[in-house]
Amino acid sequence: MSLELVFAATGLMTAFWCAYGFAKHTDAIGWRIPVALQGLLLIPALVSLQFTPESPRWLMEKGRVEEGRRVLERLHGSAYAAAATLEIQEAIAMEHAAQAGKGYSACFSNNDQCFRYRTLLAVGVNVAQQATGIIDGNILIESVGLAPDRATLVLGGLGIAGLGFTIFGCFYLMEHAGRVRTMLIGAFGCMVSQILLAAGVANQSVKAGGYVAATGLYLFLCIFSATHLPTAFVYSAEVTPLAIRTRAATLGVAVQYLVNFAVVMVTPTAIANIGWKYYMTFAIINGAMLPLIFWFCPETAGLSLEGIDELFAGGRVHVRRTVKVDGSGRLPVASLEANKPQGSFEHVEKIETADHY
């Protein structure tokens, strides 16, 4: 998933530089070559897919247990494959026992594996990703006073910065700080960037105002690329159980694109009518995300998918804070049991100081 996002950021950066490189070509070359480049980049993907194994969890859920075990053995060795096969089969049995019916209605079942809560988490983080703010390249022209060709060049630099921060977020920040802390950093950073954009646009008649707005623009893309961009896709895939993962993921992505569509359609009219106040709307939304993410999103970093299922065992939501796990990517049962009397939203802080680590 992280590699996919890095490739997506690489594509965005390439698009910025293509726009700069072909900006002065008003003939057919100006659009034919950029479109052709997109097609050429599909060739490596088509070739590599021929050598990509199926998901072992999907294979086992379909009854192809031996095929799934062979995939695990090929990737991790026979000892790991034997242990993981048993864990996956147990998790599949537990999910099937909790599942009530097929189709999208199963995503909203309030069962022993908290399908409804987990689906809402997957949808929620995707909504949050698109509600963090907007990128308006016209700021570089209207507020900073750059010529269109120079503004396009600066956007190319913005694409390089976005790629670098996406790599940092995918391979370091999410793994060391955790998914939830990464989202908290993202909400706070995006809030600050939108405040800067609002302040800069409100004072764009002053030269310094333009630079404040440009700083907010760069800060937003860098923070967003390192935080909300990767976490929305990774967290929504991790937090949903295998039995409904495909359907819950499609719901999350569908809602994400609906929100994106709404923001894109509303933005030109909103900027024309309320100007800088539109950016303050996103600053307020980011501020409101902070307590919601902190109180309702369990940490999934470091856990196996079976370990994540344990956070929702028995129809209770264990709001895990730590990124620490045992050697198998599972949570100690004793640590979960010790928190049972605290209610349906159990905070598992005791795991932080458990003797297992």
C-alpha positions in Angstrom: 0.0 0.0 0.0 2.8 2.4 0.9 4.6 1.7 -2.4 1.3 2.4 -4.3 1.0 5.8 -2.6 4.6 6.6 -3.4 4.0 5.8 -7.0 0.9 8.0 -6.9 2.9 10.9 -5.5 5.5 10.2 -8.2 2.7 10.5 -10.8 1.6 13.8 -9.4 5.1 15.2 -9.4 5.5 14.0 -13.1 2.2 15.7 -14.0 3.5 19.0 -12.5 6.7 18.8 -14.5 4.9 17.7 -17.7 2.6 20.8 -17.3 5.7 22.9 -17.0 7.5 21.3 -19.9 4.7 21.4 -22.4 3.1 24.7 -21.2 4.3 26.5 -24.3 3.3 23.8 -26.8 -0.2 24.8 -28.1 -0.2 22.2 -30.8 -1.0 18.5 -30.6 2.3 17.6 -29.0 1.2 19.6 -26.0 -1.4 17.0 -25.1 -0.4 13.8 -27.0 3.0 13.2 -25.2 1.6 13.7 -21.7 -1.3 11.3 -22.4 1.1 8.8 -24.0 3.4 8.9 -20.9 0.5 7.7 -18.8 0.0 4.7 -21.0 3.7 3.8 -21.0 3.8 3.7 -17.2 1.1 1.0 -17.2 3.4 -1.5 -18.9 5.6 -2.2 -15.9 2.5 -2.6 -13.8 1.0 -5.1 -16.2 4.2 -7.1 -16.3 4.8 -7.1 -12.5 1.2 -8.3 -11.8 2.0 -11.6 -13.5 4.4 -12.4 -10.7 2.4 -11.0 -7.8 0.9 -13.7 -5.5 -2.6 -13.6 -4.3 -3.3 -12.6 -0.7 -2.9 -15.7 1.6 -5.8 -14.5 3.8 -8.1 -14.2 0.7 -7.0 -17.7 -0.5 -7.7 -19.3 2.9 -11.1 -17.6 3.1 -11.9 -19.1 -0.3 -10.9 -22.6 1.0 -7.6 -22.7 -0.8 -5.6 -23.1 2.5 -2.7 -25.0 1.0 -2.2 -22.3 -1.7 -2.2 -19.6 1.0 0.3 -21.5 3.1 2.6 -21.8 0.2 2.5 -18.1 -0.4 3.4 -17.4 3.2 6.2 -20.0 3.1 7.6 -18.4 0.0 7.6 -15.0 1.6 8.5 -15.8 5.3 9.7 -19.4 5.6 8.0 -22.6 6.7 8.0 -22.0 10.5 6.2 -18.7 10.1 3.8 -20.1 7.5 2.7 -22.9 9.8 1.9 -20.6 12.7 0.4 -17.9 10.5 -1.9 -20.4 8.7 -3.4 -21.5 12.0 -3.9 -17.9 13.2 -5.5 -16.8 9.9 -7.9 -19.8 9.9 -8.9 -19.0 13.5 -9.5 -15.3 12.6 -11.6 -16.3 9.5 -13.7 -18.7 11.6 -14.3 -15.9 14.2 -15.3 -13.4 11.5 -17.6 -15.8 9.8 -19.3 -16.6 13.1 -19.9 -12.9 13.7 -21.0 -12.1 10.2 -24.7 -11.8 9.7 -25.6 -12.1 6.0 -23.8 -11.0 2.9 -23.6 -7.8 0.9 -23.1 -4.3 2.2 -25.6 -4.7 5.0 -23.0 -6.9 6.7 -20.7 -3.9 7.1 -23.2 -2.3 9.5 -23.8 -5.4 11.6 -23.4 -4.6 15.3 -21.9 -8.0 16.1 -19.1 -9.5 18.3 -16.4 -8.1 15.9 -17.8 -4.6 15.8 -18.3 -4.6 12.0 -20.4 -1.4 12.1 -17.8 0.5 14.2 -15.0 -0.6 12.0 -16.8 0.3 8.8 -17.5 3.8 10.2 -13.8 4.1 11.1 -12.8 3.2 7.5 -15.3 5.7 6.1 -14.4 8.4 8.6 -10.7 8.5 7.9 -11.4 8.8 4.2 -13.8 11.7 4.8 -11.1 13.3 7.0 -8.5 13.0 4.2 -10.6 15.1 1.9 -11.8 17.6 4.5 -8.3 18.7 5.5 -8.1 21.6 3.1 -7.5 22.7 -0.5 -4.5 23.4 -2.8 -5.0 26.4 -5.0 -2.1 27.0 -7.3 -3.6 30.4 -8.3 -2.3 31.7 -5.0 1.2 31.8 -6.5 -0.1 34.1 -9.3 -2.6 36.2 -7.5 -1.1 36.6 -4.0 2.7 36.2 -4.7 2.6 37.8 -8.1 4.5 35.1 -10.0 4.1 34.8 -13.8 2.1 31.8 -14.9 5.2 30.0 -16.2 7.1 30.6 -13.0 4.1 29.5 -10.9 4.1 26.2 -12.9 7.8 25.8 -12.1 7.2 26.4 -8.4 4.4 23.8 -8.5 6.9 21.3 -9.9 9.1 21.9 -6.8 5.9 21.4 -4.7 5.5 18.0 -6.4 9.1 17.0 -5.5 8.5 18.1 -1.9 5.2 16.2 -1.8 6.9 13.0 -3.0 9.7 13.3 -0.4 7.2 13.8 2.4 5.0 10.9 1.2 8.0 8.6 1.3 8.8 9.9 4.9 5.2 9.3 6.0 4.8 5.9 4.5 8.0 4.3 5.6 9.0 6.1 8.8 6.3 8.3 10.4 3.4 5.8 10.3 5.6 2.9 11.5 7.4 4.8 14.4 4.7 7.2 15.5 1.8 5.0 14.7 -1.3 5.6 12.5 -3.3 7.5 15.0 -0.5 9.9 16.1 0.3 10.5 12.4 -3.3 11.5 11.8 -3.2 13.8 14.8 0.0 15.4 13.5 -1.7 15.8 10.1 -4.9 17.4 11.5 -2.8 19.9 13.6 -0.4 20.7 10.7 -3.2 21.1 8.2 -5.1 23.4 10.6 -2.0 25.6 10.9 -1.5 25.6 7.1 -5.1 26.7 6.4 -4.8 29.5 9.0 -1.7 30.7 7.2 -3.5 30.5 3.9 -6.5 32.4 5.3 -4.2 35.1 6.7 -2.2 35.4 3.5 -5.2 35.6 1.2 -6.9 38.2 3.6 -3.8 40.4 3.2 -2.8 39.6 -0.4 -2.6 43.3 -1.2 0.5 43.4 0.9 3.6 41.6 -0.5 4.2 39.8 2.8 0.7 38.4 2.7 1.4 36.6 -0.5 4.5 34.9 1.0 2.5 33.8 4.0 -0.1 32.3 1.7 2.6 30.5 -0.3 4.1 29.2 3.0 0.7 27.8 4.0 0.4 26.2 0.5 3.7 24.4 0.8 3.2 23.5 4.4 -0.2 22.0 3.6 1.0 19.8 0.8 4.0 18.5 2.8 2.0 17.8 6.0 -0.9 16.2 4.0 1.5 14.0 2.0 3.2 12.7 5.1 0.1 12.1 7.2 -3.5 12.0 5.8 -2.6 10.8 2.3 -1.1 7.4 3.5 -3.0 6.9 6.7 -6.5 7.0 5.1 -5.7 4.1 2.8 -3.6 2.1 5.2 -5.8 2.5 8.3 -9.1 1.8 6.5 -7.6 -1.4 5.0 -6.1 -2.6 8.3 -9.0 -1.8 10.7 -11.7 -3.7 8.7 -12.0 -7.5 9.1 -11.4 -9.8 6.2 -15.1 -10.8 5.9 -16.1 -7.3 4.9 -12.8 -5.7 3.9 -13.5 -5.3 0.2 -17.0 -3.8 0.8 -15.9 -1.5 3.6 -12.9 -0.3 1.6 -15.1 0.4 -1.4 -17.5 2.4 0.8 -14.6 4.4 2.2 -13.2 5.2 -1.2 -16.6 6.0 -2.6 -17.3 8.4 0.2 -13.8 9.9 -0.2 -14.4 10.7 -3.9 -17.9 12.1 -3.2 -16.4 14.5 -0.6 -13.6 15.3 -3.1 -16.2 16.0 -5.8 -18.2 18.3 -3.4 -15.1 20.2 -2.4 -13.9 20.7 -6.0 -17.4 21.9 -7.1 -17.9 24.2 -4.1 -14.3 25.7 -3.9 -14.4 28.2 -6.9 -17.7 29.7 -5.8 -16.7 29.7 -2.1 -13.4 31.5 -2.8 -15.2 34.1 -5.0 -17.8 34.8 -2.4 -16.2 34.5 1.0 -12.4 34.5 0.1 -10.1 33.9 3.1 -13.0 32.7 5.3 -13.2 29.5 3.2 -9.7 28.5 4.4 -10.8 29.1 8.0 -13.6 26.6 7.5 -11.0 23.9 6.9 -8.9 25.1 9.8 -12.0 24.6 12.1 -12.7 21.1 10.6 -9.1 20.1 11.2 -9.3 21.3 14.8 -12.5 19.3 15.3 -10.8 16.2 14.0 -8.2 16.1 16.8 -10.5 14.9 19.7 -12.4 12.6 17.4 -9.2 10.8 16.2 -7.8 10.6 19.7 -10.9 9.2 21.4 -12.3 6.9 18.7 -9.4 5.5 16.6 -7.5 2.5 18.1 -3.9 2.3 17.1 -3.2 -0.5 14.6 0.6 -0.1 13.9 2.7 -3.2 14.5 -0.2 -5.5 14.8 -1.0 -8.4 12.5 -4.5 -8.4 11.1 -5.4 -11.1 13.6 -4.0 -8.8 16.4 -6.3 -6.0 15.1 -9.3 -8.3 15.4 -8.5 -8.7 19.1 -9.0 -4.9 19.6 -12.7 -5.5 18.7 -13.2 -8.9 20.3 -16.4 -9.6 22.2 -18.2 -6.6 20.7 -16.0 -4.1 22.7 -13.7 -1.5 21.3 -10.3 -1.4 22.9 -8.8 2.0 22.1 -5.1 1.1 22.0 -2.6 3.9 22.3 0.8 2.2 22.1 2.6 1.0 19.0 4.3 -1.8 21.0 3.4 -5.5 20.3 4.8 -8.9 21.1 7.0 -10.8 18.7 4.0 -12.3 16.8 2.2 -9.0 16.2 -0.5 -9.8 18.8 -1.6 -8.2 22.0 -1.3 -10.1 25.3 -4.7 -11.5 26.2 -4.0 -10.6 29.9 -3.6 -6.9 29.0 -6.9 -6.8 27.2 -8.7 -8.7 29.9 -7.4 -6.4 32.6 -9.3 -3.5 31.1 -12.7 -5.2 30.7 -14.5 -3.5 33.6 -13.8 0.0 32.1 -16.7 -0.1 29.7 -17.3 -0.4 26.0 -14.6 2.1 25.0 -11.7 0.5 26.9 -8.4 2.3 26.9 -5.5 -0.2 26.9 -2.8 2.1 28.4 -1.7 -0.9 30.6 -0.1 -2.4 27.5 2.3 0.5 27.5 4.0 -0.8 30.6 3.4 -4.5 30.2 6.3 -6.8 31.0 6.0 -8.4 27.6 8.2 -5.7 25.9 
